[in-house]
Amino acid sequence: MLLRPALPEDIPALIALERLPESARFVGQWSEERHRATFLSSDARYFVSDAESKIADPPDSGRLRAFAILRGLAETSGSIELKRLVVHPPGEGLGRRILIELLAIAFEQFHAHRLFLDVFDDNPRAFHLYRSLGFVEEGLMREAAFLSGSYRSLRLLSMLDREYAARHS
């Protein structure tokens, strides 16, 4: 297993990952208070990875290589959101391996009917990864996010439980 449930003491390290320049370009910046409140919510689960890397640890990372947030666990619709996936360093295949594990968690452990996410329109690497694993693009949310002083568009993607099952049978 690449992922483990996050602990409250992981929060400073995951914030450090979120703040890295290559992450901050594509990931919203939450305060420590917002992360702690979400972490304590029954509607969300945080996962982290300590996987080995070929390059040096990011500053203040506590050796964390990645984290993810699943939200919507308290919803009766069975629709779970992959709210955040941050991987450092990019380009080593860790994101793909973690996403495969997150799909199993969402569909096999939490019995999701639908797993959805949004990705910045100008993040082709992430968009390609999600599509390659079977996510279906649902549409463009025009100027739906405000990051680094400007509005940016997001692509909405999802996978249904039957699509996941067809790929993993």
N, C-alpha and C positions, 0 to 999 in steps of 0.2 A: 504494500500500500504506500502510495506517495503522499497521501493526505492523512492528516489526523485532525480531530476536532481542536479548534483553537482554545487557548486558555486566556483568562483575563490578562495575564502577564505578557502575552504575545502582542497586545494592542500597540505598544510603542514601536515594536519592530515592523508590524504591518503598516503603520503610518509612515515609517521611514521608507518602506518599499513604494508606497503610494506617492511619496514626494520626490522620488528619483526623477530626473529630467525626462527620461524615456517613458516613464509611467505617467507623469503629470500631464503630458501632452494628450493622453487618451483617457484619463481617469479623473473623475471628480475628486476634489480634495475635501474630505470630511474632517471635522474637528475630533479631538479625542473624546469629547463628551458625546458626540453623535455616534461614534463607533461604539462606545461603552453602552449607550442606550439601546442601540440596535443589537449588540451582542447579548444583552440581557433579555431581549424580547423573545417571547415564545414563537414569534412569527419568522425568525431568522436563525440561520446556523452559519458560523464561520469555520472555515477549514484552512489549514496551513500546511506547507511542505518545507522540509529541511533537506531536500534532495541535494546531492553533490553537484557542483558546477565546475566548469573548466577555467573559470576566471575568479578573481578575488571577490570576497564577500563585499556587498555594498555597505557603506558606513552605517552603523547603528542598526543593522538588520537583525542582529542576534542570530545570524546564520539562516534566517528564513529566506527561502528562495521564491516563495509564492504564497498567495492567499486568495481565497474565494469567499463570496457571500451568496448564500441562497436565501431568498425571501419568498413569502407567501405561504409558508408552511401551515399557517392557521386558517387559510382560506378553504372554503368548502368546495370551490370550483376545481381543485386539483391542479391549478395553474401556478407553477413555481417559477420565479424569476431568478436567473443568474445575474445578480446585481453587480457583482464585481469579480474580475479575475485579473490579478496582477502577477506577472512572472518576471523574475530577473535572474540571469540575463535573458533577453529574447533570443530566438534563433537557435537554441540548442535542442528543441523538440520537447522541452518540459511542459510547455503549455498544452500541446496535443495530448500528452500522457495524462496530465491532470484533468483535462476536459473529458477524456474517456472515463476517468474515475468519477467525475462529477455527474456524468450522465447515468452511470450505474447507481450512484447514491440517490439521485432525483427519482429515477424510475423504479428501481428495485427496493430501495430502503423507504423512501417517502411516498411511493406509489403515485407519482405525478401522472396526471393525464396529459399535461403540456408543460414543457420547459421553454421559457422564452428569455430573450435578451435583446439589448440594443447595442449597437456598435457605431462609433463615429464613422460617418460617410467617408472620411479621409484616412481610414485605417485599413488599407487593403490586406495587410498581413492577417489581421484578426478575422476580417470578413472571409477571406479564403479558408482559413482554418475551420471556422464554423460551418461553412458550406461543405467542405470536404468531409466533415463528420456527419452530414445529413440534415443540418438545419435548413429550413426553407425560409426564403425571404418573404416577408409579408408586406413590406412597404417602406416608404421613406417618411420619417417624421421631420418635417422641415423646421429648421432652426429651433429644435426642441430642447437644446441644452445650452447653458451659458457657462463657458469655461475660458479662462485667461482673457477676459474682457470682450469676448465676442460670442454671438449665437452660432451654434453649429448644428448641422443636421445629423440625424441618427437613422440607421437602418434597423428595422425590427425583424428579428428572425425567431423561429420557433421549431420545436420538434414535438410530435405527438407520441404518446405511448406506443401506438401501433407501428409507427415509423421506427422507433427505437427497437421494438421487438423484432421487426422484420430484418433489421441490420444485425441483430445479435442472436438469431436463432440457429 
